[in-house]
């Protein structure tokens, strides 16, 4: 944001605590400014009755991660609280008070939506597009259907290749760990009769690496064929749309939802694998401590066996975790590729009159310098909103000065642009 070098200030999300909070809200057609309450002051907004106070709602996950915050009239309930984008309210509705009667503040538990839920929501929004006057060009439709079928076949082949790749990666890690264990044993005890086992482990490791390399080529080929199929589908869809007029086909979201489902499953597997690694590390530490504390030769040998077993378990757990994490990254790559195709290949058509949003006044150029100011409330901070009147969650310290670049009416309020299209402030909170 451009500003004159007058006073230093910061634009930030303000912290939310049990003592006082800074929030910005938009209440039905009214203007409400972010505020910070001082000890002894009332949290009741101007124009709000004393019998219906505003409550601060702080959204947190079960692991105490701060997600967002909002303000509602009265005590928060499942009916008047809306979860932040990308999250669901925990069922049953979970809240607890962390404020006082004068400064009501509540923590509400939310959980992040699964990727499948997010894909379905996006597809539902796009499903509102018009399906009228779909193409009558049969030839283009046939080609498009064939291209879509090819994408599904290519995706199935790629999924199988990825599963095989994960198995080969795990086999290499296990063979490598086994070979290292025998070599370490032989180095510590040259008289141990494990030469045959070392040779066998060496052969197994070489074979595993060869199989891994072969599968990597097969997987790369499957990925290339999948990408090609997706591109061909996009081309066929574009041709179909050009010949047939409006097209709001959402078939790409079918593939996207399948990938999202796999990603949700693998995310859970990654979490389990990570927990297994942490547990294995703890067991290894215990085994090492047990070896260090043994003086009896027989007990020491038994302790060393446990240490070797713990080492093997940890190596296997690490190999499994790395394979799952790699699988998740691969799926993300495919998800991004298909999502991009879904977005660019779906034509946005003009909505019906009932769906047409209210058009705001056109922005006009404006040049000047303004200072943020809230009459009667020196500790209030000013909430910024975007060009559509949606609050961005960012705030301006009162008394800061800014250059002004534009002016327009947003939701019936005269507003000024202090920087980007996400930095609009209502005129009533500025002094020129």
PEHUVEN-V924347 format. One record per residue. N is the residue number from 1. PSI is psi as a letter, one per 20 degrees, with the letter a starting at -180 (none if undefined). BURIAL is b if it has 9 or more other C-alpha atoms within 8 Angstrom, else e. Layout:
# PEHUVEN-V924347
n=N psi=PSI burial=BURIAL
n=N psi=PSI burial=BURIAL
This chain:
# PEHUVEN-V924347
n=1 psi=p burial=e
n=2 psi=p burial=e
n=3 psi=q burial=e
n=4 psi=q burial=e
n=5 psi=m burial=e
n=6 psi=f burial=e
n=7 psi=q burial=e
n=8 psi=q burial=e
n=9 psi=r burial=e
n=10 psi=q burial=e
n=11 psi=o burial=e
n=12 psi=r burial=e
n=13 psi=p burial=e
n=14 psi=q burial=b
n=15 psi=q burial=e
n=16 psi=p burial=b
n=17 psi=a burial=e
n=18 psi=h burial=e
n=19 psi=g burial=e
n=20 psi=q burial=b
n=21 psi=r burial=b
n=22 psi=p burial=b
n=23 psi=q burial=b
n=24 psi=p burial=b
n=25 psi=q burial=b
n=26 psi=o burial=b
n=27 psi=q burial=e
n=28 psi=n burial=e
n=29 psi=j burial=e
n=30 psi=r burial=e
n=31 psi=o burial=e
n=32 psi=p burial=b
n=33 psi=q burial=b
n=34 psi=q burial=b
n=35 psi=q burial=b
n=36 psi=p burial=b
n=37 psi=p burial=b
n=38 psi=q burial=e
n=39 psi=p burial=e
n=40 psi=i burial=e
n=41 psi=r burial=e
n=42 psi=q burial=e
n=43 psi=j burial=b
n=44 psi=p burial=b
n=45 psi=q burial=e
n=46 psi=p burial=e
n=47 psi=i burial=e
n=48 psi=p burial=e
n=49 psi=q burial=e
n=50 psi=h burial=e
n=51 psi=i burial=e
n=52 psi=n burial=e
n=53 psi=r burial=b
n=54 psi=p burial=b
n=55 psi=p burial=b
n=56 psi=p burial=b
n=57 psi=o burial=b
n=58 psi=o burial=b
n=59 psi=p burial=b
n=60 psi=q burial=b
n=61 psi=r burial=b
n=62 psi=h burial=e
n=63 psi=k burial=e
n=64 psi=k burial=e
n=65 psi=p burial=e
n=66 psi=p burial=e
n=67 psi=g burial=b
n=68 psi=a burial=e
n=69 psi=r burial=b
n=70 psi=r burial=b
n=71 psi=p burial=b
n=72 psi=q burial=b
n=73 psi=p burial=b
n=74 psi=a burial=e
n=75 psi=p burial=e
n=76 psi=p burial=b
n=77 psi=r burial=e
n=78 psi=h burial=e
n=79 psi=h burial=e
n=80 psi=j burial=e
n=81 psi=p burial=e
n=82 psi=p burial=e
n=83 psi=q burial=b
n=84 psi=q burial=b
n=85 psi=p burial=e
n=86 psi=j burial=e
n=87 psi=q burial=b
n=88 psi=q burial=b
n=89 psi=q burial=b
n=90 psi=p burial=b
n=91 psi=p burial=e
n=92 psi=q burial=e
n=93 psi=p burial=b
n=94 psi=o burial=b
n=95 psi=q burial=e
n=96 psi=q burial=e
n=97 psi=p burial=b
n=98 psi=j burial=b
n=99 psi=a burial=b
n=100 psi=r burial=e
n=101 psi=h burial=e
n=102 psi=h burial=e
n=103 psi=m burial=b
n=104 psi=p burial=b
n=105 psi=p burial=b
n=106 psi=q burial=b
n=107 psi=p burial=b
n=108 psi=p burial=b
n=109 psi=p burial=b
n=110 psi=r burial=b
n=111 psi=p burial=b
n=112 psi=p burial=e
n=113 psi=q burial=b
n=114 psi=r burial=e
n=115 psi=h burial=b
n=116 psi=g burial=b
n=117 psi=g burial=e
n=118 psi=g burial=b
n=119 psi=g burial=b
n=120 psi=h burial=b
n=121 psi=g burial=e
n=122 psi=g burial=e
n=123 psi=h burial=b
n=124 psi=h burial=e
n=125 psi=g burial=e
n=126 psi=h burial=b
n=127 psi=i burial=e
n=128 psi=i burial=e
n=129 psi=q burial=b
n=130 psi=p burial=b
n=131 psi=j burial=e
n=132 psi=q burial=e
n=133 psi=l burial=e
n=134 psi=q burial=b
n=135 psi=q burial=b
n=136 psi=j burial=e
n=137 psi=n burial=b
n=138 psi=h burial=e
n=139 psi=g burial=e
n=140 psi=h burial=b
n=141 psi=g burial=b
n=142 psi=g burial=e
n=143 psi=h burial=b
n=144 psi=g burial=b
n=145 psi=g burial=e
n=146 psi=g burial=e
n=147 psi=h burial=b
n=148 psi=g burial=b
n=149 psi=h burial=e
n=150 psi=h burial=b
n=151 psi=g burial=b
n=152 psi=g burial=b
n=153 psi=g burial=e
n=154 psi=h burial=b
n=155 psi=g burial=b
n=156 psi=g burial=e
n=157 psi=h burial=b
n=158 psi=h burial=b
n=159 psi=g burial=e
n=160 psi=g burial=e
n=161 psi=h burial=b
n=162 psi=g burial=b
n=163 psi=g burial=e
n=164 psi=h burial=b
n=165 psi=g burial=b
n=166 psi=h burial=b
n=167 psi=g burial=e
n=168 psi=h burial=b
n=169 psi=g burial=b
n=170 psi=g burial=b
n=171 psi=h burial=b
n=172 psi=g burial=b
n=173 psi=g burial=b
n=174 psi=g burial=b
n=175 psi=h burial=b
n=176 psi=g burial=b
n=177 psi=g burial=b
n=178 psi=g burial=b
n=179 psi=g burial=b
n=180 psi=h burial=e
n=181 psi=g burial=b
n=182 psi=g burial=b
n=183 psi=h burial=b
n=184 psi=g burial=e
n=185 psi=g burial=b
n=186 psi=h burial=b
n=187 psi=h burial=e
n=188 psi=h burial=e
n=189 psi=n burial=e
n=190 psi=h burial=e
n=191 psi=i burial=e
n=192 psi=p burial=e
n=193 psi=m burial=e
n=194 psi=j burial=e
n=195 psi=g burial=e
n=196 psi=g burial=e
n=197 psi=h burial=e
n=198 psi=g burial=b
n=199 psi=g burial=e
n=200 psi=g burial=e
n=201 psi=h burial=b
n=202 psi=g burial=b
n=203 psi=g burial=e
n=204 psi=h burial=b
n=205 psi=g burial=b
n=206 psi=g burial=e
n=207 psi=g burial=e
n=208 psi=g burial=b
n=209 psi=g burial=b
n=210 psi=g burial=e
n=211 psi=h burial=b
n=212 psi=g burial=b
n=213 psi=g burial=e
n=214 psi=g burial=e
n=215 psi=h burial=b
n=216 psi=h burial=b
n=217 psi=g burial=e
n=218 psi=h burial=b
n=219 psi=g burial=b
n=220 psi=h burial=e
n=221 psi=g burial=e
n=222 psi=h burial=b
n=223 psi=g burial=b
n=224 psi=g burial=e
n=225 psi=h burial=b
n=226 psi=g burial=b
n=227 psi=g burial=b
n=228 psi=g burial=e
n=229 psi=h burial=b
n=230 psi=g burial=b
n=231 psi=g burial=b
n=232 psi=h burial=b
n=233 psi=g burial=b
n=234 psi=g burial=b
n=235 psi=g burial=e
n=236 psi=h burial=b
n=237 psi=g burial=b
n=238 psi=g burial=b
n=239 psi=g burial=b
n=240 psi=g burial=b
n=241 psi=g burial=b
n=242 psi=h burial=e
n=243 psi=h burial=b
n=244 psi=i burial=b
n=245 psi=c burial=b
n=246 psi=q burial=b
n=247 psi=p burial=b
n=248 psi=l burial=b
n=249 psi=p burial=e
n=250 psi=k burial=b
n=251 psi=h burial=e
n=252 psi=h burial=b
n=253 psi=h burial=b
n=254 psi=g burial=e
n=255 psi=g burial=b
n=256 psi=h burial=b
n=257 psi=h burial=b
n=258 psi=g burial=e
n=259 psi=g burial=b
n=260 psi=h burial=b
n=261 psi=g burial=b
n=262 psi=h burial=b
n=263 psi=g burial=b
n=264 psi=g burial=b
n=265 psi=g burial=e
n=266 psi=h burial=b
n=267 psi=g burial=b
n=268 psi=h burial=e
n=269 psi=h burial=b
n=270 psi=g burial=b
n=271 psi=g burial=e
n=272 psi=g burial=e
n=273 psi=h burial=b
n=274 psi=g burial=b
n=275 psi=h burial=e
n=276 psi=h burial=b
n=277 psi=g burial=b
n=278 psi=g burial=e
n=279 psi=g burial=e
n=280 psi=h burial=b
n=281 psi=g burial=b
n=282 psi=g burial=e
n=283 psi=h burial=b
n=284 psi=g burial=b
n=285 psi=g burial=e
n=286 psi=g burial=e
n=287 psi=g burial=b
n=288 psi=g burial=b
n=289 psi=h burial=e
n=290 psi=h burial=b
n=291 psi=g burial=b
n=292 psi=h burial=e
n=293 psi=i burial=e
n=294 psi=p burial=b
n=295 psi=h burial=e
n=296 psi=p burial=e
n=297 psi=g burial=e
n=298 psi=g burial=e
n=299 psi=h burial=b
n=300 psi=g burial=b
n=301 psi=g burial=e
n=302 psi=h burial=e
n=303 psi=h burial=b
n=304 psi=h burial=b
n=305 psi=g burial=e
n=306 psi=h burial=b
n=307 psi=g burial=b
n=308 psi=g burial=b
n=309 psi=g burial=e
n=310 psi=h burial=b
n=311 psi=g burial=b
n=312 psi=g burial=b
n=313 psi=g burial=b
n=314 psi=g burial=b
n=315 psi=g burial=b
n=316 psi=h burial=b
n=317 psi=g burial=b
n=318 psi=g burial=b
n=319 psi=g burial=b
n=320 psi=g burial=b
n=321 psi=g burial=b
n=322 psi=h burial=e
n=323 psi=g burial=b
n=324 psi=g burial=b
n=325 psi=g burial=b
n=326 psi=h burial=e
n=327 psi=g burial=b
n=328 psi=g burial=b
n=329 psi=h burial=e
n=330 psi=g burial=e
n=331 psi=h burial=b
n=332 psi=h burial=b
n=333 psi=g burial=e
n=334 psi=h burial=b
n=335 psi=g burial=b
n=336 psi=h burial=e
n=337 psi=g burial=b
n=338 psi=h burial=b
n=339 psi=g burial=b
n=340 psi=g burial=e
n=341 psi=g burial=b
n=342 psi=h burial=b
n=343 psi=g burial=e
n=344 psi=h burial=e
n=345 psi=i burial=b
n=346 psi=o burial=b
n=347 psi=p burial=e
n=348 psi=o burial=e
n=349 psi=r burial=e
n=350 psi=p burial=e
n=351 psi=r burial=b
n=352 psi=r burial=e
n=353 psi=h burial=e
n=354 psi=h burial=e
n=355 psi=i burial=e
n=356 psi=p burial=e
n=357 psi=q burial=e
n=358 psi=p burial=e
n=359 psi=p burial=e
n=360 psi=r burial=e
n=361 psi=q burial=e
n=362 psi=q burial=e
n=363 psi=p burial=e
n=364 psi=q burial=e
n=365 psi=q burial=e
n=366 psi=p burial=e
n=367 psi=p burial=e
n=368 psi=a burial=e
n=369 psi=p burial=b
n=370 psi=q burial=b
n=371 psi=p burial=b
n=372 psi=p burial=b
n=373 psi=p burial=b
n=374 psi=o burial=b
n=375 psi=p burial=e
n=376 psi=i burial=e
n=377 psi=n burial=e
n=378 psi=i burial=e
n=379 psi=j burial=b
n=380 psi=q burial=b
n=381 psi=q burial=b
n=382 psi=p burial=b
n=383 psi=p burial=b
n=384 psi=q burial=b
n=385 psi=r burial=b
n=386 psi=a burial=b
n=387 psi=i burial=b
n=388 psi=j burial=e
n=389 psi=j burial=e
n=390 psi=p burial=e
n=391 psi=p burial=b
n=392 psi=i burial=b
n=393 psi=j burial=b
n=394 psi=q burial=b
n=395 psi=q burial=b
n=396 psi=p burial=b
n=397 psi=p burial=b
n=398 psi=p burial=b
n=399 psi=i burial=e
n=400 psi=q burial=b
n=401 psi=q burial=b
n=402 psi=q burial=b
n=403 psi=q burial=b
n=404 psi=p burial=b
n=405 psi=i burial=b
n=406 psi=r burial=b
n=407 psi=p burial=b
n=408 psi=r burial=b
n=409 psi=p burial=b
n=410 psi=o burial=b
n=411 psi=l burial=e
n=412 psi=j burial=e
n=413 psi=p burial=e
n=414 psi=p burial=b
n=415 psi=q burial=b
n=416 psi=q burial=b
n=417 psi=p burial=b
n=418 psi=i burial=b
n=419 psi=d burial=b
n=420 psi=a burial=e
n=421 psi=i burial=e
n=422 psi=j burial=b
n=423 psi=m burial=b
n=424 psi=q burial=b
n=425 psi=p burial=b
n=426 psi=q burial=b
n=427 psi=h burial=b
n=428 psi=i burial=e
n=429 psi=j burial=b
n=430 psi=q burial=b
n=431 psi=p burial=b
n=432 psi=none burial=e
